[in-house]
Amino acid sequence: MALKKVAKKRVTKKAAVKSSSVKAPAKKRVAKKAAAAAPEPASPVAMVEKELAASQSKLGKACATAVTQCEKEVAKLKAQLEKAQARQTLQKERKAAAAQNLADKPTQAAKTRVVRADEAIKAAGVAVKDIRTAMQEAKSALAAAKQAQKKFAAMEKLLAGFERNWGKAEAKPRKIVRRVRKPAAAAPAVEEPTAS
């Protein structure tokens, strides 16, 4: 029983402290209005033109991305080719050392080292050949991507020129104002003597 009284006292003290503090009136929460979006074009032609402009933008970005990816691929394959050629050179040096060792001491272990070195050189040669083939394909893909990007840039340039010319043609023609010259002040007429 004593425990229940203590618990009740603590609760009532906290409630009294909370109720005694004066709070400012709460402000009404107002939802922010979304920014007014541009109204959709009413005509289907305008909608298609808008979709076409968006598609052209996507095409430009896709061309740029394709060129970048192809350049990265070529650079990666070039680094791999250099490493493979270095490995192949190292294998050739090892074979030469094994052949020299075999000439000095003709043992079975020396013969095995020469055979293994020869196999390693062949494997390295195949790897170099595969990387070169992949690099040629990547270079041709890069050339195709650059060509597509040039084509897109030329198309954009022509389209921009067409739009500019169309805008000039659609603009209201300027009124031609003809200026009427005021007659000049009459200068005294000077008669020239005639030779008689």
C-alpha positions in Angstrom: 0.0 0.0 0.0 2.8 2.4 0.8 4.2 1.8 -2.7 1.0 2.7 -4.4 0.8 6.1 -2.6 4.3 7.0 -3.5 3.7 6.2 -7.1 0.5 8.3 -7.1 2.3 11.3 -5.6 5.0 11.2 -8.2 2.5 11.1 -11.0 0.4 14.0 -9.6 3.5 16.1 -9.1 4.6 15.7 -12.8 1.1 16.4 -14.0 0.9 19.5 -11.9 4.2 20.8 -13.3 3.1 20.1 -16.8 -0.2 21.9 -16.4 1.2 24.9 -14.7 3.5 25.9 -17.6 1.9 28.3 -20.0 2.1 27.3 -23.6 1.7 29.6 -26.6 -1.2 28.8 -28.9 -0.2 26.3 -31.5 0.0 27.6 -35.1 -2.1 26.1 -37.7 -0.2 23.9 -40.0 -0.7 24.8 -43.6 0.4 22.5 -46.3 2.7 24.3 -48.8 1.2 24.5 -52.3 3.2 22.7 -54.9 4.9 25.0 -57.5 2.6 25.5 -60.4 3.7 23.2 -63.2 3.7 24.3 -66.7 0.4 23.4 -68.3 0.4 20.6 -70.8 0.2 21.8 -74.4 -3.4 21.5 -75.6 -2.7 20.3 -79.2 -1.4 16.8 -79.9 1.2 18.3 -82.3 2.7 20.4 -79.5 2.8 17.3 -77.3 4.6 15.3 -79.9 7.1 18.2 -80.4 7.7 18.3 -76.7 8.4 14.5 -76.7 10.7 14.9 -79.7 12.7 17.5 -77.9 13.0 15.2 -74.9 14.1 12.3 -77.1 16.7 14.4 -78.8 18.1 15.4 -75.5 18.3 11.8 -74.4 19.9 10.9 -77.7 22.6 13.5 -77.2 23.3 12.2 -73.7 23.4 8.6 -74.9 25.9 9.5 -77.7 28.2 11.2 -75.2 27.9 8.3 -72.7 28.7 5.8 -75.5 31.8 7.7 -76.5 33.0 7.9 -72.9 32.4 4.2 -72.3 34.2 3.2 -75.4 37.2 5.4 -74.6 37.4 3.8 -71.1 37.2 0.3 -72.6 40.0 1.1 -75.1 42.2 2.5 -72.3 41.5 -0.5 -70.1 42.4 -2.9 -72.9 45.5 -0.9 -73.7 46.7 -1.3 -70.1 45.9 -5.0 -70.2 47.9 -5.4 -73.5 50.9 -3.7 -72.0 50.8 -6.0 -69.0 50.4 -9.1 -71.2 53.3 -8.0 -73.4 55.4 -7.5 -70.3 54.5 -11.0 -69.0 55.3 -12.4 -72.4 58.8 -10.7 -72.4 59.4 -12.0 -68.9 58.4 -15.6 -70.0 60.9 -15.3 -72.9 63.6 -14.2 -70.5 62.8 -17.2 -68.3 62.9 -19.5 -71.2 66.3 -18.2 -72.2 67.6 -18.6 -68.7 66.2 -22.2 -68.6 67.8 -23.0 -71.9 71.1 -21.6 -70.7 70.7 -23.8 -67.5 69.9 -26.8 -69.7 73.1 -26.2 -71.8 75.2 -25.9 -68.6 73.6 -28.9 -66.8 71.5 -31.3 -68.9 69.2 -32.6 -66.2 65.6 -33.7 -66.3 64.5 -30.7 -64.2 66.2 -28.3 -66.6 64.4 -29.9 -69.5 61.1 -29.6 -67.7 61.8 -25.9 -67.0 62.4 -25.3 -70.7 59.2 -27.1 -71.6 57.1 -25.1 -69.0 58.7 -21.8 -70.1 57.8 -22.6 -73.7 54.2 -23.4 -72.8 54.0 -20.2 -70.8 55.2 -18.2 -73.8 52.6 -19.8 -76.0 49.9 -19.0 -73.5 51.1 -15.4 -73.1 51.1 -15.1 -76.9 47.5 -16.3 -77.1 46.5 -13.8 -74.4 48.2 -11.0 -76.2 46.4 -12.0 -79.5 43.0 -12.1 -77.7 43.6 -8.7 -76.1 44.6 -7.2 -79.5 41.5 -8.6 -81.1 39.3 -7.2 -78.3 41.1 -3.8 -78.6 40.5 -3.7 -82.4 36.8 -4.3 -81.7 36.7 -1.6 -79.0 38.5 0.9 -81.3 36.0 0.2 -84.1 33.1 0.6 -81.6 34.7 3.9 -80.4 34.9 5.1 -84.0 31.3 4.2 -84.6 30.2 6.0 -81.4 32.2 9.2 -82.4 30.7 9.1 -85.9 27.2 8.9 -84.3 28.0 11.8 -82.0 29.2 13.9 -85.0 26.1 13.0 -86.9 23.9 14.0 -83.9 25.9 17.3 -83.5 25.4 18.1 -87.2 21.7 17.3 -87.0 21.3 19.6 -84.0 23.2 22.4 -85.8 20.9 22.1 -88.8 17.8 21.9 -86.7 18.9 25.0 -84.7 19.5 26.9 -88.0 16.1 25.8 -89.3 14.3 26.9 -86.1 16.1 30.2 -86.2 15.1 30.8 -89.8 11.6 29.7 -89.1 11.3 32.1 -86.2 12.5 35.0 -88.4 10.0 34.1 -91.1 7.2 33.8 -88.6 8.0 37.1 -86.9 5.8 40.0 -87.8 7.3 41.9 -90.7 8.5 45.4 -89.8 6.6 48.2 -91.2 8.4 50.2 -93.8 8.3 53.8 -93.2 9.2 56.0 -96.0 10.7 59.3 -95.1 9.6 62.2 -97.2 12.4 64.7 -97.6 11.5 68.3 -96.9 12.2 70.5 -99.7 15.4 72.3 -99.1 15.3 76.0 -98.6 15.3 77.7 -102.0 18.7 79.1 -102.6 18.9 82.3 -104.6 19.2 81.4 -108.2 22.4 82.6 -109.8 22.2 83.1 -113.4 25.2 82.4 -115.3 26.0 84.7 -118.1 25.9 83.1 -121.4 28.6 83.7 -123.8 27.2 85.5 -126.8 
